Amino acid sequence: MNIIAWIILGLIAGAIAKAIYPGRQGGGIFATMILGIIGAVIGGTLVTLLDTGKLQLTAASLSISGIIVAIIGAIVAIFIWSLLTRHSSY
């Protein structure tokens, strides 16, 4: 997939994932795009793992099913990021 398709997929998936995920997430358009691209890789890898049983780094494509997989992956990325940056209140 070329770089323009990665950027478009990242913007779409990241924006939808941020809208779906409860709470406030920081970051601008660049952070949203990176989040969506990471989500596409996470989602594509999970789908490949479930489909073939092999752990292989792949990314979702720029299609309806690819966008859905990228959104799910971006939600997972937001969740993991919130766990890593969570501040405990003692």
C-alpha positions as CSV (number, residue, x, y, z in Angstrom):
1,M,0.0,0.0,0.0
2,N,1.4,3.4,-0.9
3,I,2.0,6.2,1.5
4,I,-1.1,8.2,0.5
5,A,-3.3,5.2,1.2
6,W,-1.6,4.8,4.6
7,I,-2.2,8.4,5.5
8,I,-5.9,8.2,4.4
9,L,-6.5,5.0,6.3
10,G,-4.7,6.4,9.3
11,L,-6.8,9.5,9.4
12,I,-10.1,7.7,8.9
13,A,-9.4,4.9,11.4
14,G,-7.8,7.1,14.0
15,A,-10.6,9.7,14.0
16,I,-13.3,7.1,14.2
17,A,-11.5,5.2,17.0
18,K,-11.0,8.5,19.0
19,A,-14.7,9.2,18.5
20,I,-15.8,5.8,19.7
21,Y,-13.4,5.4,22.6
22,P,-14.8,6.9,25.9
23,G,-12.9,9.7,27.5
24,R,-10.6,12.4,26.2
25,Q,-7.6,11.6,24.1
26,G,-5.0,14.2,23.4
27,G,-3.2,14.9,20.2
28,G,-3.9,16.6,17.0
29,I,-4.3,15.4,13.4
30,F,-0.7,14.0,13.3
31,A,-1.3,11.9,16.4
32,T,-4.6,10.7,15.1
33,M,-3.0,9.6,11.8
34,I,-0.2,7.8,13.6
35,L,-2.8,6.1,15.9
36,G,-4.7,5.0,12.8
37,I,-1.7,3.6,11.1
38,I,-0.6,1.7,14.3
39,G,-4.2,0.5,14.5
40,A,-4.1,-0.8,10.9
41,V,-0.9,-2.8,11.7
42,I,-2.4,-4.2,15.0
43,G,-5.7,-5.0,13.3
44,G,-4.1,-6.6,10.3
45,T,-1.8,-8.6,12.4
46,L,-4.6,-9.9,14.6
47,V,-6.7,-10.8,11.6
48,T,-3.8,-12.7,10.1
49,L,-3.2,-14.5,13.4
50,L,-6.8,-15.5,13.6
51,D,-7.0,-16.5,10.0
52,T,-3.8,-18.4,9.5
53,G,-2.6,-19.1,13.0
54,K,0.8,-17.4,12.2
55,L,2.0,-14.2,13.9
56,Q,2.9,-12.0,10.9
57,L,3.1,-8.2,10.8
58,T,0.6,-7.1,8.1
59,A,-1.5,-4.0,7.7
60,A,-5.1,-3.6,6.8
61,S,-5.9,-2.5,3.3
62,L,-7.9,0.6,2.2
63,S,-11.3,-1.0,2.0
64,I,-14.4,-1.2,4.1
65,S,-13.2,-4.3,5.9
66,G,-9.7,-2.9,6.2
67,I,-11.0,0.3,7.8
68,I,-13.1,-1.7,10.3
69,V,-10.0,-3.8,11.2
70,A,-7.9,-0.6,11.5
71,I,-10.5,1.0,13.8
72,I,-10.6,-2.0,16.1
73,G,-6.8,-2.0,16.1
74,A,-6.7,1.7,16.9
75,I,-9.1,1.2,19.8
76,V,-6.7,-1.5,21.1
77,A,-3.8,1.0,20.6
78,I,-5.7,3.7,22.6
79,F,-6.4,1.2,25.4
80,I,-2.8,0.1,25.6
81,W,-1.5,3.7,25.5
82,S,-3.9,4.7,28.3
83,L,-2.6,1.8,30.4
84,L,1.0,2.8,29.9
85,T,0.4,6.5,30.6
86,R,-2.1,6.1,33.4
87,H,-1.2,8.0,36.6
88,S,-2.1,6.3,39.8
89,S,-3.6,8.6,42.5
90,Y,-2.4,7.7,46.0
